[in-house]
Structure formats: C-alpha cells, structure tokens
C-alpha cells in the first residue's frame, strides 16, 4: 500500500514540476509578446514619421506615397500591421487562458483530490 502511495506521490511530483516549468515558459512567451507589441508600435511610428517626412513633394510617387517599384505599398504595410495586431490579441487571449490554467494546476495541493477536478 505504501509503495502505491509513494509512486502516486512521485508521479504527481513530476507532473507538478512540468506544470511549474510550463508556467515559466508561458511567462517568457508573455514577455516576448510585450516585446513584439513594442516593436509593432515602433514600426508604426517609423511609417508615420516617414510619411510626414516625405510629404507630397515627390511627383514620382503614387497616391499611396511609395515610388513605383519599391515593393510593398504603405497601404499593404498598414494592412499587415493590422493583421499583426489581430494575431497579437489572439495570442494574448490564449496565453492568458493558459497562464490561468497553469497557475491553478501548479498551486500547492489543498485537497488530496484537487488534481482530479477540471
């Protein structure tokens, strides 16, 4: 009987260790998301500054402010930024859900069957 209990305790200890590690990794992902958001904001500021710097003086530019042959148009870049923001928000929501779940699962046991509850 004691052997079974010891095996269960060791198994739970391993699971608990994994949960703690996953929680740490999720926190790292959260920090990465914050850096990504900051980078996105910087990119948007650069685009806005570039637009105001160039103005409408250059007649070789189209309506979007980009010279022919430059590749991505400003409107395409703006659309990509909108998509990036959308993906960031989705990632943030999912990450928060995972973090909450991991916090709950990695909390010290208060009741012996707490690990069985959803």
C-alpha positions, 0 to 999 in steps of 0.5 A: 500500500505504501509503495502505491502511495509513494509512486502516486506521490512521485508521479504527481511530483513530476507532473507538478514540476512540468506544470511549474516549468510550463508556467515559466515558459508561458511567462517568457512567451508573455514577455516576448509578446510585450516585446513584439507589441513594442516593436509593432508600435515602433514600426508604426511610428517609423511609417508615420514619421516617414510619411510626414517626412516625405510629404507630397513633394515627390511627383514620382510617387503614387497616391499611396506615397511609395515610388513605383517599384519599391515593393510593398505599398504603405497601404499593404504595410498598414494592412499587415500591421493590422493583421499583426495586431489581430494575431497579437490579441489572439495570442494574448487571449490564449496565453492568458487562458493558459497562464490561468490554467497553469497557475491553478494546476501548479498551486500547492495541493489543498485537497488530496483530490484537487488534481482530479477536478477540471 
